[in-house]
């Protein structure tokens, strides 16, 4: 079991558990961003980061069979771009989670016995039923008030059933109108569903240090006044960046690219060794991602909620791809980008020249920029205020509020389609 503070809790201030997993990088990043901001605000809360996989490690079926943790297999698939058939992979994941549900509840119940938290914040999908039941079992065993559970959806929309939204008495924080409506249609009362202005983005992205972009571009070997794109695919990179580099080279357009490969050293070396007709710069892992994004004019990458939110906060229009390789939970994001006029959605990065051409067109680029500026993503600053509402007073009505009346169409957990699904059907 992991905690960033082994001496937690040092006092009887409000104790809050932030639950994350390392499947992808967004869940941990969101949890860390929220914790760091709250600590900077000097709120009287003791924050504990809880890696759910550490708690459930004794029953990790994938690790028992292969010696590799389940989320590490997922991350390997991401690094190699093996994401086609993600809907089938999701059904398999849910089947596996069902086989270990009772054991998950038992482990979580044991974890949350005395001293119990005052609030549990889940930033993970798939496991919220087990988290809820484990927390309630611990509350009952310790004869204490029911501990509030709030799920922060780190996707722009749910992909029901049993992805983010479960039919249980808890709270939700939703970053989009679509997610908010899904929670209400699933039967959750409006006083338990909170709407924020977007996804959690690290506070560093809101800082605007003095920087001369032209000088910084020169330092990287780039032309100071040339339209610049930044190509990023999360902390692991992607071999699709090679496709982007090669296909962009076939155009006669005047642009330059910054490639950020994360921890993928092989990819970084391959890109560095390429001979391309346009100026480019290659980076591996960078600690100061906001700085590199501010050197660019537009973003090229996967439509993950974290990546596109970071790009929007730094003012960058987007070029993303949507096809059979796009993860099912991210397909709504591409529809949202198109609807909000935030950039270009391609069917394949083999057509990257088409997207870049639009970024080079002054009128089109100006419209994209205006739409990006209209997005005021401030969720990381809004969520602590919501958490304060859940802590003061200590939601004693948890023990008194009757169970909501769940919609009839949502009562069969094995059905793939549910009352919340139609909202997503048109965009997946």
PyMOL commands that set and color helices and strands:
alter all, ss='L'
color gray80, all
select helices_A, chain A and resi 26-40+52-59+61-66+70-79+86-99+101-111+128-141+177-185+190-192+203-206+213-219+234-236+240-249+265-272+289-294+305-313+328-339+349-360+362-374+379-391+396-399+408-410+422-425
alter helices_A, ss='H'
color red, helices_A
select strands_A, chain A and resi 14-20+45-51+119-122+148-152+171-174+193-195+228-232+256-260+280-283+298-301+317-321+343-346
alter strands_A, ss='S'
color yellow, strands_A
deselect
rebuild
show_as cartoon
